[in-house]
Amino acid sequence: MTNRRVFVTGGARGLGRAICLAFAKRGAKVAFTYVKNEEAAKATLAELGEDGLAFKAQAFDATETENAVRAVEQKWGGIDVLVNNAGVTQNLPLALMEEDDFDHVMRVNVKGVFVTSKAVLRGMIRAKKGVIVNIGSLAGIRMIEAPIHYCASKAAVVGLTQAMAKEVARHNVRVVCLAPGLLEDGLGRNLPEHRLADYLKHCAVGRVGTFAEVAEACVFLASEDASYAWGTTVLMDGGV
């Protein structure tokens, strides 16, 4: 990953932050986006070193995203790896879910992947190389008890991955999806105790995953060691 140019959406904290640091640890230059948490963004940027870049941008906002991508391309000459990590969820049952709730999750988790990928792909296609790693979820693959808008959005990410991979393969751009199960924070932390206990009961390892574990898998999928993985979704759920 030495001197590879990496762009990560939602990289200020949580899994996104772990992904940024995992790439940087292997010598990559890392740029990331964030939305609200200025302090977390500054902390992550400080750990990335002098080559780190941070941009305040919503993944689904075409103008903000285009501006961030163009700034990175002007600074570094291009982007080698895109990680579509930005995502949201809400622990809401269907009966209490409003249209705005549904639209917000789909906007961030699905439209965000489309908008950011489109912005980055132009440069990758010109360069005839690149890798896109979309962060999916177990909830988009298996029938589990999870918010329906989150499940639908992550299932859409799998479909987007397959369609993009087929379309841009002729340009030597590789697209894959990494789908974690419950992790140490985020949705896992906000689950009711009985649902978390049920997950752990059916998990072969008997624990939630760590951000670091998933980040390492993300780096691998973006590397040449995974060069024969195209359009696939790698499930990383501890054996549920």
N, C-alpha and C positions, 0 to 999 in steps of 0.2 A: 504493500500500500504506500510505499515511499513516494511522496509528492503527488499522489493521486488527489484529485480535487473532488471533494464530497459535499453535497448539499442535503441537509436534513431538515424536514419540516417538523415543527414542534419540538425543538431540541433543547429548550431551557431546563427542563426537569424530567424526572421519571425515566421512562424507557428511552425517550429521545436523547436525554443528556447522556445516559450510559452508552448509547450508540455513537454519539459524537466523540466521547472520550475513548472508546474502543478503537475507532478509526485513527484518531490522533496518536494513540499509543503506538500504532504501527507506522507512523510517519506521514499520514495523510494530512492534507490541508482541509480544514472543516469549516463550512459556513452553515449556519442554522437560522431558522425563523422562530419567532415566539409571538405571543399575542398580548399578554397583560403583565406577566411577572418580570418586571425590570430587574429586580434584585437577583432572581434566579438566573436570568440571562447573563448578567454581569459576572456572576460566580462561575457559570459554565465557560464563558468567554475567557476568563482569567486562567482556567485550567487548560484551555486549548493552546495557549501560548500566542506568540506574535503572529502566527499565520491564521488565527481564528477570526471569523467574521460573524456578526449577528445582525439580523434584520427584523424589525417589527412588521409582521405581515400575516394576514389571514390566508390560509392555504387556498380558500375558495374565491378570494378576491383577485380577479385577473390583473388589475392594475398594480396592486401591492406586490403580488407574486412576480409579475413581469419585471417590475423595477428591481426587485431583489436579485432575480436570476441574471438580468443584464449587468447589474453591478458586479456580481461575482465573475461573470464572463469577461468583463472589462479588466478586472483586477488580476485574474488568473489565466485568462485566455480560453477558458472553457470549463465544463463540468464533466467529470468522468463517471460519477456515481450519484444517483438520486435516491434518497430514502424517504418515501412517503409515509411518515410516522404520525403526523398530526391527526388527532382523533378525540372524540368526546362520547360520553354516554350519560344516561340518566337512569336511576333505578325506579322506573315508573311502570305500573301495570297498565295494560291496554285500556282498561276502563277509565283510568285517570289521565291518559295521555291526550294532550291537545294537538291540533294540527301543527302549531308552531313548534312544539317539542319534536315531532316527527321530522318536520322540515329542517330544523337546526342540525339534528344528528346526520341526516342524509346530506345536507349541504357541506358540513365539515368532512365527514368520512368518505363520501363518494365524489361530490363535486370537487373537493379539495385535491383528490388524486388526479382527476381529469385536468383541472386547471394547471396544476404544478407540472404534471407530466408533459402537457402540451408545450408549456413554456421552456422546459429543459430539453425536450426531444429535438427541437429545431437545431440546436447546437450539436447534439449527439449525432443526428443524421448527417449534418455537414461533415463532421469529423469521422463518420463511418465507424464509430465505436461508442460504447457506453453500457452502463448497467443501471436498471431501476429495480429497487427492492420495495415492494409494497407491504406494509405491515397490516396483516389481517387479524383474525382471531378464531379461536376454537368455536366461538359462538356463531360464526358464519359458515361452519362446516358440519357440526354435529347438532342433533336435536337436544338442546340443554335448556334449562330454565334461565332465561336471560331476557332483558328488554327487547321487544320485537323490533323497534327501530334500529337498535344496535345490531341485532342479528341480521336484519335485512341489509344494513349498510355494509357489514363485513362480508356477507355473501356476495354483494355487488363487487367488492374489491377483488374477490377471486375471479369473477367473470371479467372484470376490467383487465386483470393480469393476463388471463388467457388470450383475450382479444388483442391487447397491445402486443404481447409477445409474438403472436402470429403475424401481425401487421408490420412490425419494425425489424423482424429477424433478417430481412433482406438487406437492411442497413447495418448489420452487425451490432445491433443494440439488443441486449438481453434483458428480459423482464421476468421477475420471479416474485413470489409472495411468501412471507414468513408469518405463520399464524400461531401465536402463543396461546396457552391456556391462562388460567388465573396467575397473576404475578403478585409480588410483594406489596404493591400499592395500586391505586386506581380502583377499578371495578372490584378487585378482590378485597380491598380494605372496606369498601362500602356495602358489601353483601351482609344480609342478616346472618347471624351465627349458624342457624340451622341449615342454610343453603351452603355456607362455606364448609360445614361439617360433612354435608352430603357429597360435595365435590371431592374433599380429601378422602372420603370413604372409597370412592371409585377411582381414585388416582393411584396408580401402581407405586409411585414414589412416596405417596403419603404427605406431600407438602406442596405449597405453591412455588412457582418458579421465581428466580431472581432476575432483575434487570440485566445484570452482568452476563448471565448465561445466554439470554436472548440476544444481547448486543454482540457477543462473540459469534453466534450463529449468523447474524446479519452480516458481519464482516466477511465470514467465510463465503456466504452466498454471493457477495459482491466481488469476490476474488477470482483469479484465474483458476484456482483449484476447483471451482464450481462451474467451469465453462461449458459443461454439457447439460446444465440445468436451465431449461427454457420453458417459461409459462407454467411451471409447476408451483404448487403450494406445499411448503414444508410445515407440517404440524408439529408443534413443540409444546406438549401439554402434560408431560410427566406420565403419560400412559393412562389416559382416561378411557 
